[in-house]
Amino acid sequence: MIKSKFIAAGMAAAMLFSGCKTKDLKMSEVKEENSKDHKIVVYQVFTRLFGNKNKTNKPWGTIEENGVGKFNDFTDKALHEIKDLGVTYIWYTGVPHHALVRDYTAYGISNDDPEVVKGRAGSPYAVKDYYNVNPDLAVNPANRLQEFEALIARTHKAGLKLIIDIVPNHIARKYEGKNNPEGVRDFGADDDVNVEYKRDNNFYYIPNMHFEIPDGDIPLNGEKNALVDGVFDENPAKWTGNGSRKVKPDQNDWYETVKVNYGVRPDGTKDFPELPAGFDQKSYAEHFAFWQDKDVPDSWKKFKSIALYWTAKGVDGFRYDMAEMVPYEFWSYMNSAIKMKNPNAFLLAEVYNPNEYRNYIRLGKMDYLYDKVETYDKLKDVIRGKSSPDGLSDIQKGMADIEHHMLHFLDNHDEQRLASPEFAGTPERGKPLMVVSTTLSTSPTMVYFGQEVGEAGNENAGFGTRSRTSIFDYIGVPNHQKWMNEGKFDGGQLSDSEKQLRDFYKRLLNFAIKSPALMGSFQEIQSVNRQNNVGYDELIYSFVRWSENQKLIIIANFSSEKTSEFELKIPSDIISKWNLKDGSYVLVNKLYSESKTYFTVKNGEGSTRVKIQPSESFIYEVK
């Protein structure tokens, strides 16, 4: 969730105003409701950019200048190739109709004021109408919803499931529900605007005060536009999406959005029923039953209706933007309702506060949360030379009870591209990170489109700046475009190194989704090898994974310069768990199966001689 180019400020605001004051519950271990037989791989695509073949990339360019992708660009061939990469879910990012600077009045859509839109193409997290989709994505904007419904059908036909965004904490300043189903009232339609807070108001207000446009960047880079006049008509002013209560938000605030009221009073206390003690151990069905006779705030009902609308259309789940800014009781209410309609719904939340992880999983009934501030940040520090990989074991140990729920990623629309100079620097240096991130736990793995062909996000898109692929502008994604090859989706324009990189991702992800060991047990062997192991260099990391019928030894070299040689040790307790007798065993490299080595067990302890090149990784299966 990037609401502006000032990412750090946005994140800080998010952490300061959580919308709910929760205690860090000491939860007992609970049997996971969401256990899977095989690893899930999510492929995130920024829908507007995926099919764009235009390579002009003019900063602040229009659709005519820079092009835009459409739903129809996800052809049967494209979807087949995505599935063949080793993907099980597609996250179509930016589907709900959001504010943007383009004239669609011929289709009954009002123009948005550029002074409260970020960029030209607009932020996908400033939703303007939850019951329709972004008109930019349709060949015929009048039929945009039907074109998305056809994409849902094509996705399922390809053997894939799909998720879309729901942004519960805030909506566009000019929200217009022109496609509301019968009986659905628009956000704010029944609000008492004369008070700052009322439980069933959809917004928080600053009574008797007009909203003022923040100081900062000139909209559209100074281009003339009839709506750019220094005024946006909002009276009374509403709280801004990140919780700012100023009439004139700061340019670092999420000024293009207004905060939704979930019955959290301005002092942070809750104005709704709370879950009874012990509900961390209750099923979603029991959560659903709890809410049936409860009186809940109006915003809860509105968002539940939105989620069930898309569920009924065949959407298989949701990614929830900044979920921690909304109380977990609401998530219990909505997620349990979704699960009653689709028990297999995939519910992923953007949460960055480790103290709240268990609340949102066990009380909020989330399936998955971002493992950002633990595993992602650690891996980024390692590859940037700021940290040793040893601490990865402690992170895994600390989240052992919830590790299945902590989705791993190295690249997404919020973060700097893995291949960018600000992160790994090259796609090849990102390889050992990807192996560890994918194999460390039973959790889903996520890949951002273009990551698998080394996209580095070097473009100056206008509002969005380099190192991240802009979500605010009409722009091309160069490495992805080479793989797309004018709609052939055959990689025909990729260099040899880019083809090899995609082959690496394909091998890794396809192994991951079929490996029983990756849904089994984990044990670190880092500590025993760190002690008195000559040649086991500082940037080596190793661990084991196993199930009843598969045993894996995983070794990664995070150094891009140094070849390491050492005798890898497998301690006796693991050998005992694996029921291995003294003798010699073959190790087969599951990434590149032509590579084999040998593994010896002597006196109940295991060892194998390892020579590992810079940025190389091994996934060895014991045979």
C-alpha positions in Angstrom: 0.0 0.0 0.0 1.9 3.0 -1.2 -0.3 6.0 -0.8 2.4 8.4 -1.9 5.9 8.5 -2.9 6.8 9.3 0.7 6.6 5.7 1.8 8.3 6.0 5.2 5.9 8.8 6.3 2.9 6.8 5.2 4.1 3.7 7.1 4.8 5.7 10.2 1.3 7.2 10.1 -0.2 3.7 9.7 1.6 2.5 12.8 0.6 5.6 14.9 -3.1 5.3 14.1 -4.2 1.7 14.2 -7.9 2.4 14.7 -7.9 -0.1 17.6 -6.0 -0.6 20.8 -5.4 -4.3 21.2 -3.4 -6.2 23.7 -0.7 -8.7 22.6 -2.7 -11.8 23.4 -0.7 -14.8 24.7 -2.4 -17.3 22.5 -2.2 -21.0 23.1 -1.2 -23.1 20.0 -4.2 -23.7 17.9 -4.6 -26.4 15.2 -4.4 -24.5 11.9 -7.7 -24.3 10.1 -5.9 -23.4 6.9 -3.4 -26.2 6.5 -2.6 -27.0 2.9 -1.2 -30.2 1.3 1.0 -28.2 -1.1 2.7 -24.8 -1.1 0.7 -21.9 -2.6 2.5 -19.5 -5.1 0.8 -16.1 -5.7 1.7 -14.2 -8.8 1.0 -10.5 -8.3 0.3 -8.5 -11.5 -0.4 -4.8 -11.6 -3.3 -5.3 -14.0 -3.0 -1.9 -15.7 0.7 -2.6 -16.6 0.7 -6.3 -17.5 -0.4 -6.1 -21.1 1.0 -2.7 -22.0 3.2 -3.1 -25.1 4.0 0.6 -25.5 7.7 1.4 -24.7 7.6 5.2 -24.9 7.8 5.7 -21.1 7.4 9.5 -21.2 7.2 10.9 -17.6 3.6 11.8 -16.9 2.6 10.3 -20.2 -1.0 9.9 -21.2 -2.6 6.6 -22.3 -2.2 7.8 -25.9 1.5 8.4 -25.3 2.5 5.5 -23.0 -0.3 3.0 -23.4 -2.2 0.9 -20.9 -2.9 -2.8 -20.4 -6.3 -4.4 -20.6 -8.2 -7.3 -19.0 -8.1 -8.9 -22.5 -4.3 -9.0 -22.5 -4.6 -11.9 -20.1 -5.1 -14.3 -22.9 -5.4 -18.1 -22.6 -1.7 -18.3 -23.6 -0.6 -15.7 -21.1 -2.5 -17.5 -18.3 -1.1 -20.8 -19.3 2.5 -19.5 -19.2 1.8 -18.0 -15.7 0.5 -21.3 -14.4 3.4 -23.1 -16.1 5.8 -20.9 -14.1 4.6 -22.7 -11.0 1.8 -20.3 -9.9 -1.4 -21.3 -8.2 -3.1 -17.9 -7.6 -3.0 -14.6 -9.5 -3.5 -11.4 -7.5 -5.0 -8.9 -10.0 -3.9 -5.6 -8.4 -5.8 -2.4 -9.0 -9.1 -3.9 -10.3 -11.8 -1.9 -8.4 -12.7 1.4 -9.9 -10.3 4.0 -8.4 -9.9 7.8 -8.9 -7.9 8.7 -12.0 -7.3 11.7 -14.4 -9.1 10.8 -17.6 -12.4 11.8 -19.1 -14.9 8.9 -19.0 -18.0 11.2 -18.7 -19.4 9.5 -21.8 -19.8 6.4 -19.7 -21.5 8.2 -16.8 -18.3 8.5 -14.7 -17.5 11.9 -13.2 -14.1 13.5 -13.7 -11.7 13.4 -10.7 -9.9 16.5 -9.5 -6.2 16.0 -10.2 -5.4 17.9 -6.9 -6.7 14.8 -5.0 -5.3 12.2 -7.3 -1.8 10.9 -7.1 -0.2 10.7 -10.5 -2.3 10.6 -13.7 -3.4 7.0 -13.7 -4.2 7.3 -10.0 -3.6 5.2 -6.9 -5.4 1.8 -6.9 -5.9 2.4 -3.2 -8.2 5.4 -3.6 -11.3 3.4 -4.7 -14.1 5.4 -6.2 -16.7 2.8 -6.8 -16.5 -0.7 -5.2 -19.2 -2.2 -7.4 -17.4 -1.7 -10.6 -13.9 -1.9 -12.1 -11.3 0.5 -13.5 -12.5 1.7 -16.9 -8.8 2.0 -18.1 -8.7 -1.8 -18.1 -11.5 -2.4 -20.5 -11.5 -2.4 -24.3 -15.0 -1.0 -24.1 -15.4 0.9 -20.8 -19.2 0.5 -21.0 -18.7 -3.3 -20.7 -15.8 -3.1 -18.2 -17.5 -5.3 -15.6 -18.3 -8.0 -18.2 -14.7 -7.9 -19.4 -13.5 -8.6 -15.9 -16.1 -11.4 -15.5 -14.7 -12.9 -18.7 -11.2 -12.7 -17.1 -12.4 -14.5 -14.0 -13.7 -17.3 -16.3 -10.4 -17.5 -18.3 -8.4 -17.6 -15.1 -10.4 -20.5 -13.7 -10.2 -22.2 -17.1 -6.4 -22.0 -16.9 -6.5 -23.9 -13.6 -5.7 -20.8 -11.5 -7.5 -19.0 -8.7 -7.6 -15.2 -8.3 -7.7 -12.5 -5.7 -8.4 -8.8 -5.9 -7.8 -5.9 -3.5 -10.2 -4.6 -0.9 -9.1 -1.4 0.8 -11.1 -1.2 4.0 -9.5 1.7 5.8 -10.1 4.4 3.3 -11.8 5.4 0.1 -11.3 8.1 -2.6 -12.2 11.6 -1.5 -14.8 11.7 -4.4 -16.4 8.2 -3.9 -19.5 7.8 -6.1 -21.3 4.5 -5.8 -23.1 4.6 -9.1 -23.3 0.8 -9.4 -24.6 0.0 -6.0 -26.8 -3.1 -5.9 -30.4 -2.6 -4.9 -30.7 -1.7 -1.2 -27.0 -0.7 -0.8 -26.7 2.9 0.4 -23.6 5.0 -0.6 -20.8 5.7 1.8 -21.7 8.8 3.9 -25.2 9.0 2.5 -26.8 8.8 6.0 -24.0 10.4 8.0 -24.6 13.2 10.6 -21.9 15.6 9.3 -22.4 18.0 12.2 -20.3 15.8 14.6 -16.8 14.5 14.5 -17.9 11.0 15.4 -21.0 8.9 15.5 -20.9 5.1 15.5 -22.9 4.6 12.3 -21.3 7.5 10.4 -19.1 6.1 7.6 -16.6 8.9 8.0 -15.0 11.1 10.7 -15.7 14.8 10.2 -14.1 18.2 11.0 -17.4 20.1 11.5 -17.9 23.5 10.0 -14.5 23.4 8.2 -13.8 23.2 4.5 -11.1 20.8 3.2 -8.0 22.4 1.9 -5.7 21.0 -0.7 -2.2 20.2 0.7 0.9 22.1 -0.4 3.3 20.1 -2.5 3.8 18.8 -6.0 2.0 20.6 -8.8 -0.8 18.3 -10.1 0.0 16.7 -13.5 3.4 18.3 -13.5 1.9 21.6 -14.3 -0.3 20.5 -17.2 -3.5 22.6 -17.6 -6.7 21.0 -16.4 -10.0 22.7 -15.8 -10.4 21.1 -12.4 -6.9 22.3 -11.1 -8.0 25.6 -9.4 -6.7 25.2 -5.9 -10.0 24.1 -4.5 -11.7 20.7 -3.8 -15.2 20.9 -2.6 -15.5 18.9 0.6 -17.5 20.6 3.4 -17.2 19.7 6.1 -13.7 18.3 5.8 -13.2 14.6 6.6 -10.3 12.9 8.3 -7.7 11.8 5.8 -7.0 8.1 5.1 -4.0 7.7 7.3 -5.8 9.2 10.3 -4.8 12.9 9.9 -7.3 15.1 11.5 -6.1 18.3 9.8 -8.3 20.4 7.5 -5.3 20.8 5.3 -3.4 17.5 5.2 0.4 17.3 4.8 1.6 16.3 1.3 3.0 13.1 2.9 -0.4 12.2 4.2 -2.8 10.0 2.1 -4.6 13.1 1.1 -6.4 11.5 -1.8 -8.4 9.4 0.6 -10.7 9.7 3.5 -10.7 7.4 6.5 -13.6 5.0 7.1 -15.1 4.8 10.6 -15.5 1.3 11.9 -16.9 2.4 15.3 -13.6 3.3 16.8 -14.0 6.5 18.8 -11.5 9.3 18.3 -9.8 8.3 21.5 -9.2 4.8 20.2 -11.8 3.0 22.3 -14.3 0.6 20.7 -17.9 1.3 20.2 -19.0 -2.2 19.2 -19.2 -5.7 20.7 -15.9 -7.4 21.5 -15.1 -11.1 21.0 -15.4 -13.1 24.2 -12.3 -14.8 25.8 -11.3 -18.0 24.0 -12.4 -16.9 20.6 -8.8 -17.2 19.4 -9.6 -21.0 19.4 -12.9 -20.8 17.6 -13.6 -21.7 14.0 -14.8 -19.3 11.4 -18.3 -20.9 11.7 -18.4 -20.1 15.4 -17.3 -16.5 14.7 -20.0 -16.2 12.1 -22.6 -17.5 14.6 -21.4 -15.0 17.2 -22.2 -12.0 15.0 -25.7 -13.0 13.9 -27.5 -11.2 16.7 -25.1 -8.4 17.2 -25.6 -4.7 16.3 -22.6 -3.6 14.4 -21.5 -0.2 12.8 -22.8 0.6 9.4 -19.4 0.5 7.7 -19.0 -3.1 8.7 -22.2 -4.0 6.8 -21.1 -2.0 3.7 -17.8 -3.7 3.4 -19.3 -7.2 4.0 -21.7 -6.5 1.2 -18.8 -5.5 -1.1 -16.8 -8.7 -0.3 -19.8 -11.0 -0.8 -20.6 -9.2 -4.1 -17.2 -10.1 -5.5 -17.2 -13.6 -3.9 -20.5 -14.3 -5.8 -18.8 -13.3 -9.0 -16.2 -16.0 -8.6 -13.3 -14.1 -7.0 -11.5 -16.6 -4.9 -10.2 -14.2 -2.2 -8.9 -10.8 -1.3 -5.8 -8.9 -0.4 -6.7 -6.4 2.3 -4.8 -3.1 2.2 -3.5 -1.9 5.6 -5.7 -4.3 7.5 -4.2 -3.4 10.9 -5.8 0.1 10.7 -9.2 -1.6 11.0 -10.2 -3.5 14.2 -9.8 -7.2 14.2 -13.4 -7.6 15.4 -14.6 -6.3 12.0 -12.4 -8.9 10.3 -13.9 -11.6 12.4 -17.3 -10.4 11.2 -16.5 -10.1 7.5 -14.0 -13.0 7.0 -16.3 -15.5 8.7 -19.1 -14.4 6.4 -16.9 -14.9 3.4 -15.8 -18.3 4.6 -19.4 -19.4 5.1 -19.9 -18.7 1.3 -16.5 -20.0 0.3 -14.6 -22.1 2.9 -11.5 -22.1 0.6 -11.4 -18.3 0.2 -7.8 -16.9 0.3 -7.7 -14.0 2.7 -4.4 -12.1 2.8 -3.8 -9.0 5.0 -1.2 -6.3 4.9 -0.1 -6.1 8.6 3.2 -4.7 9.8 3.0 -4.9 13.6 4.3 -8.3 14.8 2.6 -7.7 18.2 -0.7 -7.9 16.3 0.0 -10.9 14.0 -1.8 -13.5 16.2 -4.8 -11.2 16.8 -5.4 -10.7 13.1 -4.9 -14.4 12.3 -6.8 -16.0 15.2 -9.3 -13.4 16.1 -9.6 -11.7 12.7 -9.7 -15.0 10.9 -7.1 -14.0 8.3 -5.4 -16.8 6.4 -2.2 -15.0 5.6 -0.3 -11.9 6.6 2.8 -10.2 5.0 6.0 -11.5 6.5 7.6 -8.1 5.8 9.2 -6.7 8.9 10.7 -10.1 9.9 11.9 -12.3 7.0 11.7 -9.8 4.1 13.6 -7.1 6.0 16.2 -9.5 7.3 16.9 -10.9 3.8 17.2 -7.4 2.4 19.6 -6.4 5.2 21.7 -9.5 4.4 22.1 -8.9 0.7 22.8 -5.2 1.3 25.7 -6.2 3.7 24.0 -4.9 6.8 23.4 -8.2 8.6 24.4 -11.8 8.9 21.9 -14.5 7.8 22.1 -16.3 11.2 19.1 -14.4 12.6 16.8 -16.0 10.1 16.7 -19.1 12.3 15.5 -17.0 15.3 12.8 -15.4 13.2 11.5 -18.7 12.1 11.6 -20.0 15.7 9.8 -17.0 17.0 6.9 -17.5 14.5 6.8 -21.3 14.7 3.1 -21.3 15.8 2.0 -19.0 12.9 4.7 -19.6 10.3 2.2 -21.1 7.8 0.2 -17.8 7.9 3.2 -15.5 7.1 3.3 -15.0 3.4 6.9 -14.6 2.0 7.8 -12.3 -0.8 10.8 -10.3 -2.1 9.1 -8.0 -4.6 5.7 -6.3 -4.7 4.2 -3.0 -5.8 5.1 -1.3 -2.5 8.8 -2.4 -2.3 11.9 -1.6 -4.3 12.4 -4.1 -7.0 14.6 -7.1 -6.1 16.9 -6.5 -9.0 17.2 -2.7 -8.4 20.5 -1.2 -7.1 18.6 -0.2 -3.9 18.0 -3.9 -3.1 20.0 -6.9 -4.5 21.6 -4.9 -7.3 21.3 -7.7 -9.9 18.7 -10.4 -10.5 21.4 -13.1 -9.9 22.2 -11.7 -6.4 18.5 -12.2 -5.7 18.5 -15.9 -6.4 19.7 -17.2 -3.0 17.2 -14.9 -1.3 14.4 -16.4 -3.5 15.4 -19.9 -2.6 15.5 -19.2 1.1 12.3 -17.2 1.1 10.5 -19.9 -0.9 11.7 -22.9 1.1 12.1 -21.6 4.7 8.5 -22.3 5.8 5.1 -23.8 4.8 3.7 -20.3 4.0 2.7 -19.1 0.5 5.3 -17.5 -1.7 4.6 -14.4 -3.8 6.3 -13.2 -7.0 5.7 -9.8 -8.6 5.3 -9.8 -12.3 8.6 -9.1 -14.0 10.6 -10.3 -11.0 11.2 -13.6 -12.8 12.9 -11.8 -15.7 14.9 -9.4 -13.7 12.8 -6.2 -13.8 14.6 -3.4 -12.0 12.1 -0.6 -12.0 14.5 1.9 -13.6 11.8 4.2 -15.1 11.0 7.8 -14.2 7.3 7.4 -14.6 6.4 10.9 -13.4 4.7 10.8 -10.0 6.2 7.4 -9.3 10.0 7.4 -9.1 12.6 4.7 -10.0 13.4 1.5 -8.1 9.6 0.7 -7.8 7.4 0.0 -10.8 5.0 3.0 -10.6 1.4 2.3 -9.5 0.4 5.9 -10.2 1.4 6.3 -13.8 0.9 4.9 -17.3 4.2 3.2 -17.9 5.8 0.2 -19.5 7.7 -2.6 -17.7 10.7 -3.2 -20.0 11.9 -6.7 -18.9 8.3 -8.0 -18.7 7.6 -6.5 -22.1 10.5 -8.5 -23.5 9.0 -11.7 -22.1 5.5 -10.7 -23.3 7.0 -10.3 -26.9 4.1 -8.3 -28.4 1.5 -10.6 -26.9 3.1 -13.9 -27.8 4.1 -14.5 -24.2 7.0 -16.7 -25.2 10.0 -14.8 -23.9 11.1 -14.1 -27.5 12.9 -10.8 -26.7 14.6 -11.9 -23.5 18.4 -12.1 -23.3 20.1 -15.4 -22.6 20.7 -14.4 -19.0 17.0 -13.3 -18.6 15.8 -16.7 -20.0 18.1 -18.5 -17.6 16.7 -16.4 -14.7 13.1 -17.3 -15.6 14.1 -20.9 -15.9 15.5 -20.7 -12.4 12.2 -19.3 -11.1 10.2 -21.9 -13.0 12.3 -24.8 -11.6 12.1 -23.4 -8.0 8.4 -22.6 -8.0 7.4 -25.9 -9.6 9.4 -27.8 -7.2 7.9 -25.8 -4.3 4.3 -26.5 -5.2 4.9 -30.2 -5.4 7.3 -30.8 -2.5 5.8 -32.5 0.6 8.8 -31.6 2.7 8.1 -27.9 2.2 4.8 -28.5 4.0 6.5 -30.5 6.7 9.1 -29.8 9.5 11.9 -27.2 9.7 15.1 -27.2 11.7 18.0 -24.9 11.4 21.6 -26.3 11.1 23.1 -22.9 11.0 24.4 -22.8 14.6 26.1 -26.2 14.5 27.8 -25.3 11.2 28.8 -21.8 12.3 30.8 -23.2 15.2 34.3 -24.5 14.2 33.4 -25.2 10.6 36.3 -24.1 8.5 35.2 -22.5 5.2 31.6 -22.0 6.4 31.7 -18.3 5.5 29.7 -15.5 7.0 27.1 -15.3 4.2 26.3 -19.0 4.1 22.9 -20.1 5.4 21.6 -23.7 5.7 18.6 -25.6 7.1 16.7 -28.8 6.7 13.0 -29.5 5.7 11.3 -32.9 5.8 8.1 -34.9 5.7 7.5 -38.6 6.0 8.7 -39.3 2.5 11.0 -36.5 1.6 14.2 -35.1 3.3 15.8 -31.8 2.1 19.0 -30.1 2.9 19.0 -26.4 1.7 22.1 -24.3 1.4 22.4 -20.7 0.2 25.4 -18.5 -0.5 24.4 -14.9 -0.2 27.9 -13.7 -1.2 28.1 -12.6 -4.9 31.9 -12.7 -4.8 33.1 -15.7 -2.7 33.1 -19.4 -3.4 32.9 -21.4 -0.2 34.1 -24.9 0.5 33.3 -26.8 3.7 32.0 -30.0 5.3 28.3 -29.4 6.0 27.3 -31.1 9.3 23.8 -32.6 10.0 23.5 -33.1 13.8 22.5 -36.4 15.3 19.0 -35.3 16.4 18.1 -34.7 12.8 19.6 -38.0 11.7 17.5 -39.7 14.3 14.3 -38.0 13.2 15.1 -39.0 9.7 15.7 -42.6 10.8 18.9 -42.8 8.8 21.5 -45.6 9.6 25.2 -45.2 9.2 26.2 -45.3 5.5 26.4 -43.4 2.3 23.4 -41.6 0.6 23.0 -39.8 -2.7 22.0 -36.1 -2.6 20.1 -35.0 -5.7 19.9 -31.2 -6.4 16.2 -30.6 -7.0 16.9 -27.3 -8.8 19.3 -28.7 -11.4 18.9 -32.5 -11.2 22.0 -33.2 -13.2 24.0 -32.2 -10.0 24.5 -35.0 -7.5 26.7 -35.4 -4.5 27.0 -37.8 -1.5 26.0 -37.7 2.1 27.6 -39.8 4.8 26.2 -40.8 8.1 28.8 -42.0 10.6 28.3 -42.7 14.3 24.8 -41.2 14.0 26.0 -37.8 12.5 25.7 -36.7 8.9 28.1 -34.7 6.7 28.7 -33.8 3.1 31.4 -31.9 1.3 30.0 -28.7 -0.2 31.5 -26.3 -2.8 29.1 -23.5 -3.5 29.7 -20.7 -6.0 28.7 -17.0 -5.5 25.0 -16.5 -5.3 24.4 -20.2 -5.7 21.9 -22.3 -3.8 21.3 -26.1 -3.4 18.1 -27.9 -2.6 19.4 -31.4 -1.9 17.0 -34.3 -1.5 18.4 -37.3 0.5 18.0 -40.5 -1.5 
